[in-house]
């Protein structure tokens, strides 16, 4: 491909469509733009018009090639001097257009018409936020009442029902009476924390989990403390909903509260565990449907010895009095629930027909645990439709970002809060067409996607363009520009049809 054809392809990438007046492409075959000093604003528009595209505002041209919208330079006549500058400007716009609108063609028809004020306001949605914005926040008026990790389990319904049932059968049992009292005291603390969460003036992060067993509460509590105490996160004074510190007695109220927290939080952290539930998966989907970011934390198991030590230490701490074999059996039930039927070794150990083999059990346990988490990560990244959801208000495709370590989770969360996420722009061939995606750099996951299916693309955006615009001043300010873009698309569809 010669240089001129490459330049034309960049204009097609910029506008999101093949040049309508392709018969005039030959006019550029002998025009050596950059050997003559580059392309200025007026020449840029002349190229657009010759190829059949709409003109752009000077503010858009200046933005495209990194001339400040607020400097005196905007009144001068800047130009793009090298092919690299042209390519970088186009790629920047594609990234921003996908982030804001989910579609390059629609983004061009909207963005390229904006004046200086409207352009600045739109860009403000993706500009970095200073750390001071968070660091200067005041502390909450009321502090949460900390519930110790080993007591968080008492906030659950299963343990209460078990203890209450046993106590009803044996009302004089001292140990049961003491545990019942501990549960009531823990729930009182959790109820007070619940009210504090409701009065938080802002909510940054919602932590979505599945918790039924004692160890699940313990591990989620430890994860939250570990994550939000990281040096890169702690100074931001983020407020987050920790489900191991709150209690709500009414099932319906609990659903309303969690829905409110999902609405208010800027992002959700989906904590993948040994088993996941409909409730947690729906919280993931709800967040994406609002156009917000989901970080899915899926632990990556790499060292067998460390995993076994941590797992056995945890079960020994939480379930004292069991033999070592019983601890192994409880872990095997957790990570290989079908092993008692499908694995002859496990079946023989359980039936006591052969002696327990700790070395073999360790190998089975680690292999099953590792495979379970790897499968969960693969499902979210590559296979499950939940991995990419549509923002129901705008139609923008929104992808889950999967991380495998707490360090990755902390750094990605920091970038989300500060609007500092980094992306690579990729073209993925799919059955003879090209899908364009934004891939987030820490997780390596697809964050935005624009299909290469022309029929789907055209139908999809025609329907979504008819939806109600965002409310508020920003929505009102953009309504004129979006309406123009809608009309232009409809006219083009009629002409092409």
C-alpha positions as CSV (number, residue, x, y, z in Angstrom):
1,X,0.0,0.0,0.0
2,X,1.5,3.4,-1.0
3,X,1.6,6.4,1.3
4,X,-1.4,8.1,-0.2
5,X,-3.6,5.0,0.1
6,X,-2.4,4.7,3.7
7,X,-3.5,8.2,4.4
8,X,-6.9,7.6,2.8
9,X,-7.3,4.5,5.0
10,X,-6.6,6.7,8.1
11,X,-9.4,9.0,7.0
12,X,-11.6,6.0,6.7
13,X,-10.6,4.9,10.2
14,X,-11.2,8.5,11.5
15,X,-14.7,8.6,10.1
16,X,-15.6,5.0,10.7
17,X,-16.7,4.4,7.1
18,X,-15.3,3.7,3.6
19,X,-14.8,6.9,1.6
20,X,-18.2,7.6,-0.1
21,X,-16.6,9.4,-3.1
22,X,-14.1,6.6,-3.8
23,X,-13.8,7.7,-7.4
24,X,-11.8,10.8,-6.3
25,X,-9.2,8.8,-4.4
26,X,-6.9,9.0,-7.5
27,X,-6.6,12.8,-7.0
28,X,-4.3,12.1,-4.1
29,X,-2.1,9.6,-5.7
30,X,0.6,12.2,-6.6
31,X,0.0,14.5,-3.7
32,X,3.0,14.2,-1.4
33,X,1.5,15.9,1.6
34,X,4.3,15.7,4.1
35,X,7.1,16.7,1.7
36,X,5.2,20.0,1.2
37,X,5.0,20.9,4.9
38,X,2.1,18.8,6.1
39,X,-1.7,19.2,6.2
40,X,-3.3,22.3,7.6
41,X,-6.9,22.7,8.9
42,X,-8.3,23.9,5.6
43,X,-6.5,21.2,3.6
44,X,-7.7,18.6,6.1
45,X,-11.3,19.7,5.4
46,X,-10.7,19.7,1.6
47,X,-9.5,16.1,1.9
48,X,-12.7,15.2,3.8
49,X,-15.0,16.9,1.3
50,X,-13.2,15.3,-1.7
51,X,-13.6,11.9,-0.2
52,X,-17.3,12.5,0.6
53,X,-17.1,13.2,4.3
54,X,-18.3,16.1,6.4
55,X,-16.1,19.0,7.4
56,X,-14.9,19.4,10.9
57,X,-14.5,22.4,13.2
58,X,-11.2,23.9,13.9
59,X,-11.6,22.9,17.6
60,X,-11.9,19.3,16.5
61,X,-8.8,19.6,14.3
62,X,-6.9,21.2,17.2
63,X,-8.0,18.5,19.6
64,X,-7.1,15.8,17.1
65,X,-3.5,16.9,16.9
66,X,-3.1,17.9,20.5
67,X,-3.4,21.7,20.3
68,X,-4.9,23.0,23.6
69,X,-8.5,24.1,23.3
70,X,-7.7,26.8,25.9
71,X,-4.5,28.2,24.5
72,X,-4.0,31.1,22.0
73,X,-2.7,28.5,19.6
74,X,-6.3,27.6,18.7
75,X,-6.6,30.9,16.8
76,X,-3.5,30.2,14.7
77,X,-3.2,27.8,11.8
78,X,-1.6,24.6,13.1
79,X,-0.9,21.6,10.9
80,X,-0.1,17.9,11.1
81,X,3.5,17.7,9.9
82,X,4.2,13.9,9.7
83,X,2.4,10.7,8.9
84,X,3.1,9.6,12.5
85,X,1.2,12.7,13.9
86,X,-1.8,11.9,11.6
87,X,-1.8,8.3,12.7
88,X,-1.5,9.2,16.4
89,X,-4.4,11.7,16.1
90,X,-6.7,9.2,14.4
91,X,-5.9,6.5,16.9
92,X,-6.5,8.9,19.8
93,X,-9.9,9.8,18.4
94,X,-10.8,6.2,17.8
95,X,-10.1,5.4,21.4
96,X,-12.0,8.4,22.7
97,X,-14.9,7.8,20.4
98,X,-15.2,4.1,21.5
99,X,-15.0,5.2,25.2
100,X,-17.6,7.9,24.9
101,X,-19.9,6.6,22.2
102,X,-19.0,3.0,21.4
103,X,-19.0,3.7,17.7
104,X,-16.4,5.6,15.6
105,X,-18.8,6.7,12.8
106,X,-21.3,8.0,15.3
107,X,-18.5,9.6,17.3
108,X,-17.2,11.4,14.3
109,X,-20.5,12.8,13.2
110,X,-21.2,14.0,16.8
111,X,-17.7,15.0,17.9
112,X,-16.5,16.7,14.8
113,X,-19.3,19.3,15.0
114,X,-18.8,20.4,18.6
115,X,-17.7,23.9,19.3
116,X,-14.9,24.7,21.9
117,X,-17.2,24.6,25.0
118,X,-19.1,21.5,24.0
119,X,-15.9,19.7,23.0
120,X,-14.2,20.6,26.2
121,X,-17.2,19.3,28.3
122,X,-17.4,16.1,26.4
123,X,-13.7,15.4,26.8
124,X,-13.9,16.2,30.5
125,X,-15.7,12.9,31.0
126,X,-12.5,11.0,30.2
127,X,-9.9,13.5,31.4
128,X,-7.7,12.4,34.4
129,X,-8.9,13.3,37.8
130,X,-6.3,14.6,40.3
131,X,-5.5,12.6,43.4
132,X,-6.2,15.7,45.4
133,X,-9.9,15.3,44.4
134,X,-10.0,12.2,46.6
135,X,-7.2,13.0,49.1
136,X,-8.9,16.2,50.3
137,X,-12.2,14.5,51.1
138,X,-13.4,14.6,54.7
139,X,-13.8,11.4,56.7
140,X,-17.3,10.0,57.2
141,X,-19.3,11.6,60.0
142,X,-19.7,8.2,61.6
143,X,-17.1,5.5,61.6
144,X,-18.0,1.9,60.9
145,X,-18.0,-0.5,63.9
146,X,-15.4,-3.1,62.9
147,X,-16.6,-6.7,63.1
148,X,-13.6,-9.1,63.5
149,X,-13.0,-11.4,60.5
150,X,-13.8,-14.6,62.5
151,X,-17.2,-13.1,63.6
152,X,-18.4,-11.9,60.2
153,X,-19.9,-15.3,59.5
154,X,-22.5,-14.5,62.2
155,X,-24.0,-11.9,59.9
156,X,-25.3,-14.8,57.6
157,X,-28.7,-16.4,57.7
158,X,-27.5,-20.0,57.6
159,X,-25.5,-20.0,60.9
160,X,-28.3,-18.2,62.7
161,X,-31.0,-20.7,61.6
162,X,-28.8,-23.6,62.6
163,X,-28.0,-22.2,66.0
164,X,-31.6,-21.1,66.7
165,X,-32.9,-24.5,65.6
166,X,-30.5,-26.3,67.9
167,X,-31.2,-23.9,70.8
168,X,-34.9,-24.4,70.5
169,X,-34.3,-28.2,70.9
170,X,-31.8,-27.7,73.8
171,X,-32.6,-24.3,75.5
172,X,-30.3,-24.9,78.4
173,X,-27.2,-25.5,76.4
174,X,-24.6,-22.9,77.6
175,X,-22.4,-23.0,74.5
176,X,-25.4,-22.6,72.2
177,X,-26.8,-19.7,74.3
178,X,-23.4,-18.0,74.1
179,X,-23.1,-18.4,70.4
180,X,-26.7,-17.1,69.9
181,X,-25.8,-14.0,72.0
182,X,-22.7,-13.4,69.9
183,X,-24.8,-13.6,66.7
184,X,-27.2,-11.0,68.1
185,X,-24.4,-8.7,69.1
186,X,-22.7,-9.1,65.7
187,X,-25.9,-8.4,63.9
188,X,-26.5,-5.2,66.0
189,X,-23.1,-3.9,64.9
190,X,-23.8,-4.9,61.3
191,X,-27.2,-3.1,61.4
192,X,-25.5,0.1,62.6
193,X,-23.0,-0.2,59.8
194,X,-25.8,-0.7,57.4
195,X,-27.3,2.6,58.4
196,X,-23.9,4.3,58.1
197,X,-23.6,3.0,54.5
198,X,-27.0,4.5,53.7
199,X,-25.9,7.9,54.9
200,X,-22.5,8.0,53.1
201,X,-22.5,11.1,50.9
202,X,-20.6,9.3,48.2
203,X,-19.9,5.6,47.4
204,X,-17.0,4.7,45.2
205,X,-16.8,0.9,45.1
206,X,-19.3,-2.0,45.5
207,X,-17.8,-5.4,46.4
208,X,-20.0,-8.2,44.9
209,X,-19.6,-11.6,46.6
210,X,-21.2,-14.9,47.3
211,X,-21.0,-15.8,51.0
212,X,-22.5,-18.9,52.7
213,X,-19.8,-20.6,54.6
214,X,-17.6,-19.3,57.4
215,X,-14.4,-19.3,55.4
216,X,-16.1,-17.2,52.6
217,X,-16.9,-14.4,55.0
218,X,-13.4,-14.6,56.4
219,X,-11.6,-14.5,53.0
220,X,-13.8,-11.7,51.6
221,X,-13.2,-9.6,54.7
222,X,-9.4,-10.2,54.3
223,X,-9.5,-9.3,50.6
224,X,-11.3,-6.0,51.3
225,X,-8.8,-5.0,54.0
226,X,-5.8,-6.0,51.9
227,X,-7.0,-4.2,48.8
228,X,-8.1,-0.9,50.3
229,X,-5.1,-0.6,52.6
230,X,-2.7,-0.8,49.7
231,X,-0.4,2.3,49.5
232,X,-1.7,3.2,46.0
233,X,-5.3,3.1,47.2
234,X,-5.4,4.1,50.9
235,X,-4.6,7.9,50.3
236,X,-7.6,8.2,48.0
237,X,-10.0,7.7,50.9
238,X,-12.3,5.6,48.9
239,X,-15.6,4.6,50.4
240,X,-16.7,1.1,49.6
241,X,-19.5,-1.2,50.5
242,X,-18.0,-4.2,52.4
243,X,-20.7,-6.9,52.7
244,X,-18.9,-8.5,55.6
245,X,-19.6,-5.5,57.8
246,X,-23.3,-4.9,57.1
247,X,-26.5,-6.6,58.1
248,X,-30.0,-6.1,57.0
249,X,-32.8,-8.3,58.5
250,X,-35.3,-7.9,55.8
251,X,-34.8,-9.7,52.5
252,X,-36.6,-7.1,50.4
253,X,-34.8,-4.2,52.1
254,X,-31.5,-5.9,51.5
255,X,-32.2,-6.1,47.8
256,X,-33.1,-2.4,47.7
257,X,-30.0,-1.5,49.6
258,X,-27.7,-3.5,47.3
259,X,-29.4,-2.0,44.3
260,X,-28.9,1.5,45.7
261,X,-25.2,0.8,46.3
262,X,-24.8,-0.5,42.7
263,X,-26.4,2.7,41.4
264,X,-24.2,5.0,43.5
265,X,-20.8,3.3,43.2
266,X,-18.5,4.2,40.3
267,X,-17.4,0.6,39.9
268,X,-18.0,-2.9,41.1
269,X,-15.4,-5.4,42.2
270,X,-16.7,-8.9,41.5
271,X,-14.9,-11.3,43.9
272,X,-14.8,-14.8,42.2
273,X,-15.0,-17.6,44.6
274,X,-15.2,-21.4,44.6
275,X,-18.9,-21.1,43.7
276,X,-20.7,-18.1,42.3
277,X,-24.4,-17.2,42.5
278,X,-27.1,-15.6,40.5
279,X,-27.2,-12.7,42.8
280,X,-23.5,-11.9,42.3
281,X,-23.7,-12.4,38.6
282,X,-26.7,-10.1,38.4
283,X,-24.7,-7.4,40.2
284,X,-22.0,-7.7,37.6
285,X,-24.5,-7.4,34.8
286,X,-26.3,-4.5,36.5
287,X,-23.1,-2.5,36.8
288,X,-22.2,-3.0,33.2
289,X,-25.7,-2.1,32.1
290,X,-25.2,1.3,33.8
291,X,-22.0,1.8,31.7
292,X,-19.8,1.4,34.8
293,X,-16.7,-0.6,35.2
294,X,-16.5,-4.1,36.7
295,X,-13.2,-5.5,38.0
296,X,-13.5,-9.3,38.3
297,X,-10.9,-10.6,40.8
298,X,-10.2,-14.2,40.1
299,X,-7.3,-15.6,42.3
300,X,-4.4,-17.1,40.4
301,X,-2.9,-20.2,42.2
302,X,0.7,-20.7,41.3
303,X,2.4,-22.3,44.3
304,X,1.0,-25.6,45.5
305,X,2.9,-25.6,48.9
306,X,1.7,-22.0,49.7
307,X,-1.8,-22.7,48.7
308,X,-2.0,-25.8,50.8
309,X,-0.5,-24.1,53.8
310,X,-2.9,-21.2,53.6
311,X,-5.9,-23.4,53.0
312,X,-5.1,-25.7,55.9
313,X,-4.3,-22.9,58.2
314,X,-7.6,-21.3,57.4
315,X,-9.7,-24.4,58.0
316,X,-7.8,-25.1,61.2
317,X,-8.4,-21.6,62.5
318,X,-12.1,-21.5,61.5
319,X,-13.0,-25.2,62.2
320,X,-10.9,-26.3,65.2
321,X,-11.1,-29.9,66.5
322,X,-11.0,-31.6,63.1
323,X,-8.3,-34.1,62.2
324,X,-5.9,-33.4,59.4
325,X,-7.7,-35.8,57.1
326,X,-11.0,-34.2,57.9
327,X,-9.6,-30.8,57.0
328,X,-8.4,-32.2,53.6
329,X,-11.8,-33.8,53.1
330,X,-13.6,-30.5,53.7
331,X,-11.3,-28.8,51.2
332,X,-11.8,-31.5,48.6
333,X,-15.6,-31.2,48.9
334,X,-15.2,-27.5,48.3
335,X,-13.0,-27.6,45.2
336,X,-14.0,-31.0,43.9
337,X,-17.7,-31.6,45.0
338,X,-18.2,-34.5,42.6
339,X,-14.9,-36.2,43.7
340,X,-16.6,-38.5,46.2
341,X,-18.5,-40.2,43.3
342,X,-16.1,-39.7,40.3
343,X,-12.6,-40.1,41.9
344,X,-11.9,-43.6,43.2
345,X,-9.1,-42.4,45.5
346,X,-11.4,-39.9,47.3
347,X,-14.2,-42.5,47.4
348,X,-11.9,-45.1,49.0
349,X,-10.6,-42.6,51.6
350,X,-14.1,-41.6,52.5
351,X,-15.2,-45.2,52.8
352,X,-12.1,-46.0,54.8
353,X,-11.2,-48.9,52.5
354,X,-7.7,-47.7,52.0
355,X,-5.5,-45.5,54.2
356,X,-5.6,-41.7,53.6
357,X,-2.7,-40.6,51.3
358,X,-2.0,-36.9,52.1
359,X,0.5,-36.5,49.2
360,X,-2.0,-37.7,46.6
361,X,-4.8,-35.7,48.3
362,X,-2.6,-32.5,48.1
363,X,-2.0,-33.0,44.4
364,X,-5.7,-33.5,43.7
365,X,-6.7,-30.6,45.8
366,X,-4.3,-28.1,44.2
367,X,-5.0,-29.3,40.7
368,X,-8.8,-29.0,41.2
369,X,-8.6,-25.6,42.9
370,X,-6.3,-24.2,40.2
371,X,-8.5,-25.6,37.4
372,X,-11.6,-24.1,39.0
373,X,-10.1,-20.6,39.1
374,X,-8.6,-20.8,35.6
375,X,-11.9,-22.0,34.2
376,X,-13.7,-19.1,35.9
377,X,-11.2,-16.6,34.5
378,X,-11.4,-18.1,31.0
379,X,-15.2,-17.9,31.1
380,X,-15.3,-14.3,32.0
381,X,-12.6,-13.2,29.6
382,X,-13.4,-15.4,26.5
383,X,-16.6,-17.4,26.7
384,X,-19.5,-16.0,28.8
385,X,-21.8,-13.4,27.3
386,X,-21.8,-11.6,30.7
387,X,-18.2,-10.7,29.8
388,X,-19.6,-7.9,27.5
389,X,-22.8,-6.1,28.3
390,X,-24.6,-3.1,26.8
391,X,-25.1,0.2,28.6
392,X,-28.9,0.3,28.3
393,X,-28.9,4.1,28.2
394,X,-26.4,4.6,25.4
395,X,-25.8,1.2,23.7
396,X,-22.1,1.3,24.4
397,X,-20.6,-2.2,24.8
398,X,-18.9,-2.5,28.2
399,X,-16.5,-5.3,29.1
400,X,-15.5,-7.0,32.3
401,X,-11.8,-6.5,33.4
402,X,-10.4,-9.6,34.9
403,X,-7.4,-9.4,37.2
404,X,-5.6,-12.3,38.9
405,X,-3.7,-10.7,41.8
406,X,-4.6,-8.1,44.5
407,X,-1.8,-5.9,43.2
408,X,-3.3,-5.8,39.8
409,X,-6.7,-5.1,41.3
410,X,-5.4,-2.2,43.3
411,X,-3.6,-0.6,40.4
412,X,-6.6,-1.0,38.1
413,X,-8.9,0.4,40.7
414,X,-6.6,3.4,41.2
415,X,-6.6,4.1,37.4
416,X,-10.4,3.8,37.2
417,X,-10.9,6.3,40.0
418,X,-8.4,8.8,38.5
419,X,-9.6,8.2,34.9
420,X,-6.1,7.0,34.0
421,X,-6.9,3.6,32.4
422,X,-4.7,2.8,29.4
423,X,-5.9,1.0,26.3
424,X,-4.5,-0.5,23.1
425,X,-6.6,-0.3,19.9
426,X,-6.9,-3.6,18.1
427,X,-8.5,-4.8,14.9
428,X,-9.7,-8.4,15.2
429,X,-10.7,-10.3,12.0
430,X,-13.9,-12.2,12.4
431,X,-15.3,-14.2,9.5
432,X,-14.3,-11.8,6.8
433,X,-15.0,-8.6,8.7
434,X,-13.1,-6.6,11.3
435,X,-14.2,-5.9,14.9
436,X,-12.4,-3.0,16.5
437,X,-11.8,-3.3,20.3
438,X,-10.2,-1.3,23.1
439,X,-8.1,-3.7,25.3
440,X,-7.3,-2.5,28.8
441,X,-3.6,-2.9,29.5
442,X,-3.5,-4.2,33.0
443,X,-6.1,-6.9,32.6
444,X,-5.6,-7.5,28.9
445,X,-9.4,-7.7,28.6
446,X,-11.7,-6.1,26.0
447,X,-13.3,-3.0,27.4
448,X,-15.1,-1.6,24.3
449,X,-16.0,-3.3,21.1
450,X,-17.4,-2.1,17.7
451,X,-18.7,-4.9,15.5
452,X,-17.6,-5.2,11.9
453,X,-21.0,-6.6,11.0
454,X,-22.4,-3.7,8.9
455,X,-26.0,-4.8,9.2
456,X,-25.8,-5.3,12.9
457,X,-23.9,-2.0,13.3
458,X,-26.4,0.0,11.2
459,X,-29.5,-1.5,12.8
460,X,-28.1,-1.3,16.4
461,X,-27.3,2.4,16.3
462,X,-30.4,3.4,14.4
463,X,-32.5,1.9,17.3
464,X,-30.3,3.3,20.0
465,X,-30.1,6.8,18.5
466,X,-33.8,7.0,19.0
467,X,-33.6,6.5,22.8
468,X,-34.0,9.3,25.3
469,X,-30.9,11.4,25.7
470,X,-29.1,11.7,29.1
471,X,-30.7,14.0,31.6
472,X,-29.2,17.2,33.0
473,X,-27.4,20.1,31.5
474,X,-24.9,18.0,29.6
475,X,-27.7,16.0,27.9
476,X,-29.5,19.2,27.0
477,X,-26.4,20.8,25.6
478,X,-25.6,17.8,23.4
479,X,-29.2,17.3,22.2
480,X,-28.8,19.6,19.2
481,X,-25.6,17.9,18.1
482,X,-26.9,14.4,18.7
483,X,-30.1,15.1,16.8
484,X,-28.1,16.4,13.8
485,X,-26.0,13.2,13.9
486,X,-29.1,11.1,14.0
487,X,-30.6,12.9,11.0
488,X,-27.4,12.6,9.1
489,X,-27.3,8.8,9.7
490,X,-30.9,8.4,8.7
491,X,-30.4,10.3,5.5
492,X,-27.3,8.2,4.7
493,X,-29.2,5.0,5.4
494,X,-31.9,6.1,2.9
495,X,-29.3,7.0,0.3
496,X,-27.4,3.7,0.8
497,X,-30.6,1.7,0.8
